């Protein structure tokens, strides 16, 4: 039985497709949907001089805004949605956050999987997650 569906999202087109699939799973199983995201503070650019550039300087704020918007949209559709975000390498953070929320399935997009070998994030997630993983083909 699926009671919790987690999905990795970063606002990209690939993540949007994964989010759509995860929302569909949550609806079908009447499960909680948990939106997961990671930011890497070590890769933040130098502080911008204009207010519009603040997002690029503060990756945590940018990711939180993306998660909040998605959560609001999905909650309006009647889904039970929560969010989790943390600093670190994306694949490792997704695996850890999925474990913390006791996800039954973790949904990720396949961005970076054009080569014969899986891209680094989906590859790491599929090998290290403690739950089932669904990789959504988007490319």
Secondary structure as GFF3:
##gff-version 3
##sequence-region A 1 139
A	DSSP	beta_strand	4	8	.	.	.	ID=ss1
A	DSSP	alpha_helix	13	29	.	.	.	ID=ss2
A	DSSP	beta_strand	32	39	.	.	.	ID=ss3
A	DSSP	three_ten_helix	41	43	.	.	.	ID=ss4
A	DSSP	three_ten_helix	51	53	.	.	.	ID=ss5
A	DSSP	alpha_helix	54	57	.	.	.	ID=ss6
A	DSSP	alpha_helix	59	76	.	.	.	ID=ss7
A	DSSP	beta_strand	81	87	.	.	.	ID=ss8
A	DSSP	alpha_helix	90	100	.	.	.	ID=ss9
A	DSSP	beta_strand	105	109	.	.	.	ID=ss10
A	DSSP	alpha_helix	120	128	.	.	.	ID=ss11
A	DSSP	beta_strand	132	136	.	.	.	ID=ss12
###
